[in-house]
Amino acid sequence: MNFVDLNFIEKCISQLSYYTEKDRPFTRLVFSEEFIQGRAWLTQKFKEFNLITKVDDAGNLFGIYKSSTNASKKILIGSHIDTVAYGGKYDGIAGVISGLSIIKFLSDNNIELPFDIEVYDYLGEELNDWNMSCIGSRGICGALSEEMLNSKNSKGIMLKDEIDRIGGNSKRIDK
């Protein structure tokens, strides 16, 4: 039994790294068109593996490989697909693709678990135009303040409006 499918990993990294600014390779800034396209690609991958796909209030995208026992326990795996400028081919996506690789192995081998596995793309983990990192992580743990949500980027766009635009719900983020 082969636990790691290197071809799958390489193919996914190549596909996801395609969504980058054309003049700045490996640049997928949070909320940019490239980021939105990368998220659409990841959503499709989650659906290919029959994962329950959601966006939480903080804007994190995740897919759930459900337990066969409906247990309340879960394991979170993932990272982020946003990058800083010229972030590199593996910046963030290696953690997300690793999670997908685990799901592929479980799915291909019809393995059922006594807990859920959730593969996460945490929103805005890299420093961005709001001069903030770890947006999604802050949102999960209640450390995304109203002041942060109301902050504006260089174009005058409020962070909370962008979170809402991608499917989050900034009014319901635990603060």
ROTOR-792339 format. One record per atom (N, C-alpha, C): chain; x, y, z. Coordinates in Angstrom, 3 decimals. Example, Ala and Ser with C-alpha at 12.3 -4.5 7.8 and 13.67 -1.06 7.14 Angstrom:
2
+--------+----------+----------+----------+
| cadena |       px |       py |       pz |
+--------+----------+----------+----------+
|      A |   13.190 |   -5.690 |    7.800 |
|      A |   12.300 |   -4.500 |    7.800 |
|      A |   13.200 |   -3.300 |    7.800 |
|      A |   12.850 |   -2.250 |    7.080 |
|      A |   13.670 |   -1.060 |    7.140 |
|      A |   12.900 |    0.030 |    7.870 |
+--------+----------+----------+----------+
//
This chain:
175
+--------+----------+----------+----------+
| cadena |       px |       py |       pz |
+--------+----------+----------+----------+
|      A |    0.843 |   -1.174 |    0.000 |
|      A |    0.000 |    0.000 |    0.000 |
|      A |    0.891 |    1.242 |    0.000 |
|      A |    0.680 |    2.106 |   -0.995 |
|      A |    1.472 |    3.326 |   -1.117 |
|      A |    0.734 |    4.469 |   -0.422 |
|      A |    1.321 |    5.001 |    0.646 |
|      A |    0.671 |    6.045 |    1.435 |
|      A |    0.742 |    7.423 |    0.787 |
|      A |    1.756 |    7.663 |   -0.012 |
|      A |    1.943 |    8.987 |   -0.600 |
|      A |    1.909 |    8.864 |   -2.121 |
|      A |    1.034 |    9.614 |   -2.747 |
|      A |    0.925 |    9.642 |   -4.201 |
|      A |    1.620 |   10.918 |   -4.683 |
|      A |    2.920 |   10.807 |   -4.972 |
|      A |    3.705 |   11.980 |   -5.360 |
|      A |    3.194 |   12.625 |   -6.641 |
|      A |    2.696 |   11.817 |   -7.569 |
|      A |    2.148 |   12.388 |   -8.806 |
|      A |    0.944 |   13.272 |   -8.509 |
|      A |    0.077 |   12.815 |   -7.608 |
|      A |   -1.088 |   13.609 |   -7.217 |
|      A |   -0.645 |   14.923 |   -6.577 |
|      A |    0.311 |   14.858 |   -5.664 |
|      A |    0.805 |   16.056 |   -4.980 |
|      A |    1.410 |   17.036 |   -5.984 |
|      A |    2.286 |   16.533 |   -6.858 |
|      A |    2.917 |   17.401 |   -7.854 |
|      A |    1.888 |   18.023 |   -8.786 |
|      A |    0.902 |   17.226 |   -9.208 |
|      A |   -0.138 |   17.732 |  -10.106 |
|      A |   -0.957 |   18.829 |   -9.421 |
|      A |   -1.341 |   18.603 |   -8.169 |
|      A |   -2.131 |   19.601 |   -7.442 |
|      A |   -1.352 |   20.889 |   -7.222 |
|      A |   -0.101 |   20.761 |   -6.838 |
|      A |    0.719 |   21.959 |   -6.623 |
|      A |    0.875 |   22.726 |   -7.930 |
|      A |    1.088 |   22.014 |   -9.013 |
|      A |    1.219 |   22.662 |  -10.317 |
|      A |   -0.084 |   23.354 |  -10.715 |
|      A |   -1.213 |   22.673 |  -10.510 |
|      A |   -2.504 |   23.262 |  -10.873 |
|      A |   -2.809 |   24.499 |  -10.032 |
|      A |   -2.631 |   24.397 |   -8.731 |
|      A |   -2.953 |   25.516 |   -7.862 |
|      A |   -1.978 |   26.676 |   -8.055 |
|      A |   -0.716 |   26.373 |   -8.304 |
|      A |    0.256 |   27.453 |   -8.491 |
|      A |    0.055 |   28.178 |   -9.829 |
|      A |   -0.783 |   27.621 |  -10.695 |
|      A |   -1.137 |   28.304 |  -11.946 |
|      A |   -1.859 |   29.617 |  -11.665 |
|      A |   -2.612 |   29.666 |  -10.579 |
|      A |   -3.382 |   30.867 |  -10.238 |
|      A |   -2.467 |   31.860 |   -9.535 |
|      A |   -1.785 |   32.634 |  -10.348 |
|      A |   -0.818 |   33.603 |   -9.860 |
|      A |   -0.849 |   34.829 |  -10.758 |
|      A |   -0.400 |   35.932 |  -10.241 |
|      A |   -0.285 |   37.123 |  -11.078 |
|      A |    0.702 |   36.817 |  -12.203 |
|      A |    0.352 |   37.201 |  -13.399 |
|      A |    1.190 |   36.867 |  -14.567 |
|      A |    2.541 |   37.575 |  -14.540 |
|      A |    2.585 |   38.796 |  -14.009 |
|      A |    3.840 |   39.546 |  -13.979 |
|      A |    4.643 |   39.325 |  -12.693 |
|      A |    4.021 |   38.653 |  -11.722 |
|      A |    4.705 |   38.364 |  -10.454 |
|      A |    4.435 |   36.898 |  -10.110 |
|      A |    5.284 |   36.005 |  -10.610 |
|      A |    5.058 |   34.572 |  -10.370 |
|      A |    4.926 |   34.246 |   -8.883 |
|      A |    4.031 |   33.315 |   -8.614 |
|      A |    3.760 |   32.808 |   -7.266 |
|      A |    3.261 |   33.908 |   -6.335 |
|      A |    2.455 |   34.795 |   -6.905 |
|      A |    1.804 |   35.857 |   -6.138 |
|      A |    0.297 |   35.651 |   -6.231 |
|      A |   -0.292 |   35.343 |   -5.088 |
|      A |   -1.742 |   35.129 |   -4.998 |
|      A |   -2.202 |   35.846 |   -3.730 |
|      A |   -2.360 |   37.151 |   -3.857 |
|      A |   -2.709 |   37.977 |   -2.708 |
|      A |   -4.142 |   37.684 |   -2.269 |
|      A |   -4.364 |   37.723 |   -0.970 |
|      A |   -5.691 |   37.441 |   -0.440 |
|      A |   -6.717 |   38.384 |   -1.073 |
|      A |   -7.872 |   37.825 |   -1.432 |
|      A |   -9.011 |   38.514 |   -2.039 |
|      A |   -8.796 |   38.903 |   -3.503 |
|      A |   -7.611 |   38.669 |   -4.065 |
|      A |   -7.361 |   39.001 |   -5.475 |
|      A |   -8.108 |   38.022 |   -6.378 |
|      A |   -8.164 |   38.337 |   -7.649 |
|      A |   -8.801 |   37.439 |   -8.620 |
|      A |   -8.097 |   36.078 |   -8.633 |
|      A |   -6.780 |   36.082 |   -8.541 |
|      A |   -6.023 |   34.822 |   -8.521 |
|      A |   -6.378 |   34.001 |   -7.282 |
|      A |   -6.545 |   34.677 |   -6.166 |
|      A |   -6.949 |   34.004 |   -4.931 |
|      A |   -8.343 |   33.389 |   -5.094 |
|      A |   -9.277 |   34.143 |   -5.646 |
|      A |  -10.637 |   33.655 |   -5.864 |
|      A |  -10.610 |   32.443 |   -6.793 |
|      A |   -9.810 |   32.489 |   -7.852 |
|      A |   -9.690 |   31.361 |   -8.777 |
|      A |   -9.061 |   30.147 |   -8.080 |
|      A |   -8.056 |   30.395 |   -7.255 |
|      A |   -7.435 |   29.304 |   -6.496 |
|      A |   -8.420 |   28.654 |   -5.536 |
|      A |   -9.242 |   29.467 |   -4.920 |
|      A |  -10.278 |   28.939 |   -4.017 |
|      A |  -11.307 |   28.124 |   -4.787 |
|      A |  -11.661 |   28.563 |   -5.976 |
|      A |  -12.608 |   27.800 |   -6.800 |
|      A |  -12.004 |   26.444 |   -7.158 |
|      A |  -10.714 |   26.429 |   -7.502 |
|      A |  -10.024 |   25.175 |   -7.793 |
|      A |  -10.066 |   24.261 |   -6.571 |
|      A |   -9.752 |   24.806 |   -5.399 |
|      A |   -9.724 |   24.001 |   -4.180 |
|      A |  -11.119 |   23.493 |   -3.824 |
|      A |  -12.116 |   24.314 |   -3.993 |
|      A |  -13.495 |   23.888 |   -3.745 |
|      A |  -13.850 |   22.705 |   -4.635 |
|      A |  -13.456 |   22.776 |   -5.900 |
|      A |  -13.722 |   21.673 |   -6.829 |
|      A |  -13.009 |   20.398 |   -6.375 |
|      A |  -11.779 |   20.526 |   -5.915 |
|      A |  -11.037 |   19.354 |   -5.413 |
|      A |  -11.752 |   18.751 |   -4.213 |
|      A |  -12.208 |   19.591 |   -3.301 |
|      A |  -12.958 |   19.090 |   -2.143 |
|      A |  -14.182 |   18.301 |   -2.614 |
|      A |  -14.879 |   18.818 |   -3.606 |
|      A |  -16.080 |   18.150 |   -4.108 |
|      A |  -15.743 |   16.834 |   -4.794 |
|      A |  -14.585 |   16.780 |   -5.482 |
|      A |  -14.160 |   15.535 |   -6.127 |
|      A |  -14.005 |   14.408 |   -5.107 |
|      A |  -13.649 |   14.751 |   -3.888 |
|      A |  -13.472 |   13.755 |   -2.826 |
|      A |  -14.686 |   13.665 |   -1.910 |
|      A |  -15.797 |   14.239 |   -2.377 |
|      A |  -17.056 |   14.187 |   -1.628 |
|      A |  -16.938 |   14.771 |   -0.221 |
|      A |  -16.110 |   15.781 |   -0.080 |
|      A |  -15.991 |   16.455 |    1.209 |
|      A |  -17.146 |   17.435 |    1.367 |
|      A |  -17.629 |   17.562 |    2.566 |
|      A |  -18.592 |   18.616 |    2.867 |
|      A |  -17.791 |   19.909 |    2.849 |
|      A |  -18.171 |   20.840 |    2.001 |
|      A |  -17.377 |   22.047 |    1.785 |
|      A |  -18.097 |   23.250 |    2.356 |
|      A |  -17.359 |   24.036 |    3.148 |
|      A |  -17.953 |   25.193 |    3.813 |
|      A |  -16.973 |   26.361 |    3.840 |
|      A |  -17.535 |   27.542 |    4.028 |
|      A |  -16.760 |   28.734 |    4.373 |
|      A |  -17.301 |   29.184 |    5.723 |
|      A |  -16.416 |   29.314 |    6.711 |
|      A |  -16.894 |   29.738 |    8.030 |
|      A |  -17.049 |   31.257 |    8.080 |
|      A |  -17.513 |   31.756 |    9.207 |
|      A |  -17.783 |   33.192 |    9.347 |
|      A |  -16.552 |   34.048 |    9.093 |
|      A |  -15.363 |   33.528 |    9.437 |
|      A |  -14.124 |   34.278 |    9.262 |
|      A |  -13.570 |   34.190 |    7.842 |
|      A |  -14.252 |   33.446 |    6.964 |
|      A |  -13.813 |   33.348 |    5.581 |
|      A |  -12.876 |   32.197 |    5.291 |
|      A |  -12.653 |   31.312 |    6.251 |
|      A |  -11.829 |   30.134 |    6.017 |
|      A |  -12.615 |   29.126 |    5.190 |
|      A |  -11.979 |   28.558 |    4.173 |
|      A |  -12.584 |   27.506 |    3.365 |
|      A |  -12.115 |   26.169 |    3.917 |
|      A |  -13.038 |   25.223 |    4.084 |
|      A |  -12.612 |   23.903 |    4.538 |
|      A |  -13.510 |   22.813 |    3.989 |
|      A |  -12.918 |   21.620 |    3.883 |
|      A |  -13.640 |   20.435 |    3.443 |
|      A |  -13.587 |   19.394 |    4.537 |
|      A |  -14.709 |   18.719 |    4.764 |
|      A |  -14.820 |   17.770 |    5.874 |
|      A |  -14.957 |   16.352 |    5.337 |
|      A |  -14.035 |   15.490 |    5.750 |
|      A |  -14.110 |   14.047 |    5.524 |
|      A |  -14.787 |   13.485 |    6.757 |
|      A |  -16.051 |   13.123 |    6.596 |
|      A |  -16.891 |   12.763 |    7.745 |
|      A |  -16.535 |   11.403 |    8.325 |
|      A |  -16.622 |   11.352 |    9.634 |
|      A |  -16.444 |   10.120 |   10.390 |
|      A |  -17.567 |    9.148 |   10.067 |
|      A |  -17.257 |    7.884 |   10.138 |
|      A |  -18.290 |    6.861 |    9.945 |
|      A |  -19.140 |    6.704 |   11.199 |
|      A |  -18.685 |    7.288 |   12.301 |
|      A |  -19.396 |    7.119 |   13.575 |
|      A |  -20.077 |    8.387 |   14.058 |
|      A |  -20.007 |    9.454 |   13.261 |
|      A |  -20.564 |   10.741 |   13.671 |
|      A |  -19.983 |   11.222 |   15.002 |
|      A |  -18.732 |   10.909 |   15.226 |
|      A |  -18.051 |   11.333 |   16.449 |
|      A |  -17.884 |   12.847 |   16.453 |
|      A |  -17.788 |   13.415 |   17.629 |
|      A |  -17.611 |   14.862 |   17.742 |
|      A |  -16.151 |   15.274 |   17.621 |
|      A |  -15.255 |   14.318 |   17.573 |
|      A |  -13.827 |   14.637 |   17.470 |
|      A |  -13.450 |   14.901 |   16.025 |
|      A |  -12.428 |   15.760 |   15.873 |
|      A |  -11.952 |   16.058 |   14.530 |
|      A |  -10.483 |   16.446 |   14.566 |
|      A |   -9.858 |   16.287 |   13.421 |
|      A |   -8.478 |   16.706 |   13.220 |
|      A |   -8.488 |   17.756 |   12.119 |
|      A |   -7.812 |   18.873 |   12.364 |
|      A |   -7.693 |   19.936 |   11.366 |
|      A |   -6.322 |   19.835 |   10.705 |
|      A |   -6.320 |   19.912 |    9.381 |
|      A |   -5.084 |   19.880 |    8.599 |
|      A |   -5.179 |   21.016 |    7.593 |
|      A |   -4.085 |   21.658 |    7.307 |
|      A |   -4.129 |   22.657 |    6.256 |
|      A |   -3.132 |   23.760 |    6.436 |
|      A |   -3.374 |   24.811 |    5.699 |
|      A |   -2.502 |   25.967 |    5.699 |
|      A |   -3.268 |   27.075 |    4.981 |
|      A |   -2.682 |   27.667 |    3.971 |
|      A |   -3.322 |   28.780 |    3.261 |
|      A |   -2.894 |   28.764 |    1.814 |
|      A |   -3.729 |   29.367 |    0.964 |
|      A |   -3.338 |   29.462 |   -0.442 |
|      A |   -2.978 |   30.889 |   -0.835 |
|      A |   -3.211 |   31.860 |    0.050 |
|      A |   -2.763 |   33.220 |   -0.266 |
|      A |   -1.254 |   33.287 |   -0.093 |
|      A |   -0.624 |   34.222 |   -0.776 |
|      A |    0.820 |   34.392 |   -0.672 |
|      A |    1.156 |   35.867 |   -0.490 |
|      A |    2.380 |   36.110 |   -0.146 |
|      A |    2.942 |   37.453 |   -0.271 |
|      A |    3.423 |   37.569 |   -1.713 |
|      A |    3.838 |   38.749 |   -2.131 |
|      A |    4.380 |   38.916 |   -3.478 |
|      A |    5.583 |   37.988 |   -3.656 |
|      A |    5.586 |   37.258 |   -4.760 |
|      A |    6.659 |   36.309 |   -5.085 |
|      A |    6.854 |   35.256 |   -3.994 |
|      A |    5.773 |   34.831 |   -3.378 |
|      A |    5.827 |   33.941 |   -2.217 |
|      A |    6.452 |   32.589 |   -2.443 |
|      A |    6.528 |   32.135 |   -3.649 |
|      A |    7.124 |   30.836 |   -3.920 |
|      A |    6.053 |   29.809 |   -4.253 |
|      A |    6.467 |   28.813 |   -5.000 |
|      A |    5.546 |   27.797 |   -5.516 |
|      A |    4.850 |   27.014 |   -4.404 |
|      A |    5.513 |   26.844 |   -3.274 |
|      A |    4.970 |   26.000 |   -2.206 |
|      A |    4.411 |   26.800 |   -1.031 |
|      A |    4.517 |   28.112 |   -1.102 |
|      A |    4.092 |   28.966 |    0.001 |
|      A |    2.640 |   28.699 |    0.364 |
|      A |    2.429 |   28.096 |    1.508 |
|      A |    1.092 |   27.840 |    2.008 |
|      A |    0.428 |   26.623 |    1.406 |
|      A |    0.524 |   26.488 |    0.080 |
|      A |   -0.245 |   25.428 |   -0.564 |
|      A |    0.263 |   24.036 |   -0.224 |
|      A |    1.523 |   23.916 |    0.191 |
|      A |    2.040 |   22.594 |    0.546 |
|      A |    1.224 |   21.976 |    1.684 |
|      A |    0.820 |   22.779 |    2.650 |
|      A |    0.019 |   22.271 |    3.761 |
|      A |   -1.388 |   21.888 |    3.349 |
|      A |   -1.970 |   22.664 |    2.445 |
|      A |   -3.319 |   22.360 |    1.959 |
|      A |   -3.288 |   21.093 |    1.102 |
|      A |   -2.306 |   21.000 |    0.220 |
|      A |   -2.191 |   19.835 |   -0.655 |
|      A |   -1.846 |   18.585 |    0.151 |
|      A |   -1.076 |   18.720 |    1.206 |
|      A |   -0.803 |   17.574 |    2.090 |
|      A |   -2.099 |   17.031 |    2.664 |
|      A |   -2.977 |   17.934 |    3.091 |
|      A |   -4.279 |   17.506 |    3.596 |
|      A |   -5.089 |   16.784 |    2.532 |
|      A |   -5.079 |   17.316 |    1.310 |
|      A |   -5.783 |   16.656 |    0.205 |
|      A |   -5.202 |   15.282 |   -0.075 |
|      A |   -3.887 |   15.173 |    0.017 |
|      A |   -3.229 |   13.891 |   -0.217 |
|      A |   -3.683 |   12.843 |    0.805 |
|      A |   -3.835 |   13.254 |    2.033 |
|      A |   -4.329 |   12.340 |    3.070 |
|      A |   -5.757 |   11.903 |    2.747 |
|      A |   -6.587 |   12.857 |    2.356 |
|      A |   -7.978 |   12.541 |    2.003 |
|      A |   -8.008 |   11.591 |    0.813 |
|      A |   -7.156 |   11.816 |   -0.183 |
|      A |   -7.099 |   10.931 |   -1.349 |
|      A |   -6.767 |    9.510 |   -0.916 |
|      A |   -5.779 |    9.360 |   -0.056 |
|      A |   -5.399 |    8.024 |    0.411 |
|      A |   -6.572 |    7.349 |    1.133 |
|      A |   -7.204 |    8.067 |    2.038 |
|      A |   -8.334 |    7.505 |    2.781 |
|      A |   -9.471 |    7.129 |    1.832 |
|      A |   -9.757 |    7.996 |    0.898 |
|      A |  -10.843 |    7.771 |   -0.046 |
|      A |  -10.538 |    6.594 |   -0.978 |
|      A |   -9.332 |    6.592 |   -1.542 |
|      A |   -8.937 |    5.514 |   -2.465 |
|      A |   -8.977 |    4.145 |   -1.797 |
|      A |   -8.749 |    4.121 |   -0.500 |
|      A |   -8.687 |    2.851 |    0.229 |
|      A |   -9.928 |    2.590 |    1.087 |
|      A |  -10.962 |    3.405 |    0.864 |
|      A |  -12.234 |    3.244 |    1.589 |
|      A |  -12.025 |    3.120 |    3.099 |
|      A |  -11.181 |    3.976 |    3.629 |
|      A |  -10.882 |    3.953 |    5.064 |
|      A |  -11.845 |    4.864 |    5.796 |
|      A |  -12.514 |    4.309 |    6.768 |
|      A |  -13.415 |    5.080 |    7.618 |
|      A |  -12.724 |    5.313 |    8.953 |
|      A |  -12.951 |    6.476 |    9.507 |
|      A |  -12.279 |    6.875 |   10.743 |
|      A |  -13.299 |    7.169 |   11.848 |
|      A |  -12.869 |    7.091 |   13.106 |
|      A |  -13.773 |    7.421 |   14.216 |
|      A |  -13.785 |    8.917 |   14.550 |
|      A |  -13.313 |    9.751 |   13.623 |
|      A |  -13.277 |   11.200 |   13.804 |
|      A |  -13.304 |   11.846 |   12.418 |
|      A |  -13.705 |   13.096 |   12.362 |
|      A |  -13.687 |   13.843 |   11.106 |
|      A |  -12.283 |   14.374 |   10.851 |
|      A |  -11.970 |   14.554 |    9.576 |
|      A |  -10.765 |   15.296 |    9.190 |
|      A |  -11.248 |   16.510 |    8.405 |
|      A |  -10.766 |   17.679 |    8.797 |
|      A |  -11.117 |   18.912 |    8.103 |
|      A |   -9.850 |   19.502 |    7.490 |
|      A |   -9.889 |   19.710 |    6.178 |
|      A |   -8.765 |   20.309 |    5.463 |
|      A |   -9.076 |   21.794 |    5.283 |
|      A |   -8.204 |   22.629 |    5.809 |
|      A |   -8.441 |   24.075 |    5.854 |
|      A |   -7.552 |   24.866 |    4.912 |
|      A |   -8.172 |   25.896 |    4.341 |
|      A |   -7.463 |   27.009 |    3.717 |
|      A |   -7.784 |   28.210 |    4.592 |
|      A |   -6.858 |   28.528 |    5.494 |
|      A |   -7.067 |   29.653 |    6.396 |
|      A |   -6.952 |   30.957 |    5.617 |
|      A |   -7.867 |   31.848 |    5.858 |
|      A |   -7.934 |   33.099 |    5.109 |
|      A |   -6.852 |   34.080 |    5.540 |
|      A |   -6.172 |   34.634 |    4.559 |
|      A |   -5.265 |   35.751 |    4.799 |
|      A |   -4.194 |   35.494 |    5.842 |
|      A |   -3.547 |   34.350 |    5.750 |
|      A |   -2.497 |   34.048 |    6.727 |
|      A |   -1.255 |   34.906 |    6.497 |
|      A |   -1.047 |   35.321 |    5.271 |
|      A |    0.113 |   36.158 |    4.960 |
|      A |   -0.212 |   37.635 |    5.198 |
|      A |    0.837 |   38.401 |    5.461 |
|      A |    0.690 |   39.849 |    5.604 |
|      A |    0.119 |   40.399 |    4.300 |
|      A |   -0.791 |   41.357 |    4.402 |
|      A |   -1.518 |   41.805 |    3.222 |
|      A |   -1.738 |   43.314 |    3.260 |
|      A |   -2.602 |   43.769 |    2.369 |
|      A |   -2.847 |   45.200 |    2.201 |
|      A |   -3.591 |   45.824 |    3.388 |
|      A |   -4.042 |   45.027 |    4.316 |
|      A |   -4.658 |   45.538 |    5.549 |
|      A |   -3.620 |   45.571 |    6.667 |
|      A |   -2.363 |   45.270 |    6.322 |
|      A |   -1.254 |   45.230 |    7.270 |
|      A |   -1.542 |   44.263 |    8.423 |
|      A |   -2.096 |   43.126 |    8.054 |
|      A |   -2.503 |   42.135 |    9.045 |
|      A |   -2.249 |   40.747 |    8.472 |
|      A |   -1.860 |   39.828 |    9.305 |
|      A |   -1.742 |   38.429 |    8.898 |
|      A |   -2.681 |   37.594 |    9.764 |
|      A |   -2.822 |   36.344 |    9.415 |
|      A |   -3.596 |   35.378 |   10.200 |
|      A |   -5.046 |   35.807 |   10.408 |
|      A |   -5.667 |   36.332 |    9.367 |
|      A |   -7.048 |   36.799 |    9.482 |
|      A |   -7.973 |   35.651 |    9.866 |
|      A |   -7.925 |   34.562 |    9.123 |
|      A |   -8.794 |   33.424 |    9.401 |
|      A |   -8.530 |   32.787 |   10.743 |
|      A |   -7.264 |   32.651 |   11.099 |
|      A |   -6.908 |   32.081 |   12.402 |
|      A |   -7.396 |   32.973 |   13.534 |
|      A |   -7.231 |   34.274 |   13.362 |
|      A |   -7.731 |   35.213 |   14.382 |
|      A |   -9.249 |   35.079 |   14.518 |
|      A |   -9.921 |   34.931 |   13.382 |
|      A |  -11.369 |   34.801 |   13.399 |
|      A |  -11.839 |   33.558 |   14.136 |
|      A |  -11.141 |   32.462 |   13.944 |
|      A |  -11.519 |   31.204 |   14.606 |
|      A |  -11.396 |   31.318 |   16.123 |
|      A |  -10.343 |   31.979 |   16.576 |
|      A |  -10.092 |   31.995 |   18.025 |
|      A |  -10.604 |   33.254 |   18.717 |
|      A |  -11.388 |   34.067 |   18.012 |
|      A |  -11.995 |   35.234 |   18.640 |
|      A |  -11.063 |   36.413 |   18.810 |
|      A |   -9.993 |   36.460 |   18.014 |
|      A |   -9.020 |   37.545 |   18.144 |
|      A |   -9.056 |   38.512 |   16.964 |
|      A |  -10.172 |   38.532 |   16.233 |
|      A |  -10.334 |   39.466 |   15.124 |
|      A |  -11.303 |   40.543 |   15.598 |
|      A |  -10.741 |   41.639 |   16.043 |
|      A |  -11.535 |   42.693 |   16.687 |
|      A |  -12.363 |   43.482 |   15.678 |
|      A |  -13.324 |   44.221 |   16.204 |
|      A |  -14.144 |   45.098 |   15.364 |
|      A |  -13.256 |   46.130 |   14.677 |
|      A |  -12.266 |   46.615 |   15.390 |
|      A |  -11.331 |   47.582 |   14.802 |
|      A |  -10.604 |   46.963 |   13.606 |
|      A |  -10.167 |   45.714 |   13.746 |
|      A |   -9.499 |   45.038 |   12.632 |
|      A |  -10.457 |   44.851 |   11.457 |
|      A |  -11.672 |   44.411 |   11.751 |
|      A |  -12.662 |   44.190 |   10.691 |
|      A |  -13.004 |   45.482 |    9.952 |
|      A |  -12.948 |   46.603 |   10.641 |
|      A |  -13.259 |   47.896 |   10.031 |
|      A |  -12.053 |   48.560 |    9.383 |
|      A |  -10.876 |   47.940 |    9.477 |
|      A |   -9.686 |   48.536 |    8.872 |
|      A |   -9.835 |   48.553 |    7.356 |
|      A |   -9.189 |   49.531 |    6.741 |
|      A |   -9.270 |   49.712 |    5.292 |
|      A |   -7.906 |   49.479 |    4.664 |
|      A |   -7.932 |   48.941 |    3.449 |
|      A |   -6.686 |   48.759 |    2.723 |
|      A |   -6.344 |   50.036 |    1.955 |
|      A |   -5.335 |   49.962 |    1.104 |
|      A |   -4.871 |   51.149 |    0.374 |
|      A |   -5.908 |   51.668 |   -0.617 |
|      A |   -6.907 |   50.855 |   -0.953 |
|      A |   -7.976 |   51.285 |   -1.873 |
|      A |   -9.226 |   51.727 |   -1.115 |
|      A |   -9.154 |   51.726 |    0.218 |
|      A |  -10.286 |   52.155 |    1.024 |
|      A |  -11.332 |   51.066 |    1.268 |
|      A |  -11.002 |   49.816 |    0.968 |
|      A |  -11.947 |   48.710 |    1.147 |
|      A |  -11.805 |   48.145 |    2.560 |
|      A |  -12.936 |   48.006 |    3.237 |
|      A |  -12.913 |   47.473 |    4.609 |
|      A |  -12.742 |   45.960 |    4.581 |
|      A |  -11.944 |   45.459 |    5.513 |
|      A |  -11.674 |   44.032 |    5.617 |
|      A |  -12.969 |   43.233 |    5.748 |
|      A |  -13.875 |   43.680 |    6.574 |
|      A |  -15.119 |   42.925 |    6.777 |
|      A |  -15.906 |   42.781 |    5.479 |
|      A |  -15.840 |   43.771 |    4.602 |
|      A |  -16.552 |   43.688 |    3.325 |
|      A |  -15.949 |   42.609 |    2.430 |
|      A |  -14.650 |   42.474 |    2.453 |
|      A |  -13.994 |   41.425 |    1.662 |
|      A |  -14.295 |   40.042 |    2.241 |
|      A |  -14.293 |   39.917 |    3.547 |
|      A |  -14.639 |   38.628 |    4.170 |
|      A |  -16.051 |   38.226 |    3.761 |
|      A |  -16.969 |   39.165 |    3.799 |
|      A |  -18.348 |   38.885 |    3.408 |
|      A |  -18.442 |   38.538 |    1.919 |
|      A |  -17.654 |   39.216 |    1.106 |
|      A |  -17.689 |   38.985 |   -0.354 |
|      A |  -17.299 |   37.557 |   -0.719 |
|      A |  -16.404 |   36.948 |    0.046 |
|      A |  -15.965 |   35.590 |   -0.302 |
|      A |  -16.766 |   34.507 |    0.427 |
|      A |  -17.832 |   34.911 |    1.118 |
|      A |  -18.702 |   33.910 |    1.735 |
|      A |  -18.673 |   33.855 |    3.239 |
|      A |  -17.813 |   34.651 |    3.887 |
|      A |  -17.803 |   34.716 |    5.335 |
|      A |  -18.977 |   35.554 |    5.840 |
|      A |  -19.041 |   35.718 |    7.127 |
|      A |  -20.091 |   36.544 |    7.728 |
|      A |  -19.458 |   37.323 |    8.874 |
|      A |  -18.952 |   38.504 |    8.542 |
|      A |  -18.188 |   39.293 |    9.524 |
|      A |  -19.007 |   39.695 |   10.741 |
|      A |  -20.318 |   39.746 |   10.603 |
|      A |  -21.165 |   40.099 |   11.757 |
|      A |  -21.229 |   38.980 |   12.794 |
|      A |  -20.922 |   37.769 |   12.369 |
|      A |  -21.034 |   36.626 |   13.284 |
|      A |  -19.692 |   36.105 |   13.791 |
|      A |  -18.604 |   36.758 |   13.394 |
|      A |  -17.279 |   36.319 |   13.866 |
|      A |  -17.208 |   36.555 |   15.365 |
|      A |  -16.814 |   35.530 |   16.107 |
|      A |  -16.648 |   35.678 |   17.548 |
|      A |  -15.548 |   36.672 |   17.832 |
|      A |  -15.876 |   37.677 |   18.627 |
|      A |  -14.903 |   38.722 |   18.961 |
|      A |  -14.642 |   38.704 |   20.441 |
+--------+----------+----------+----------+
//
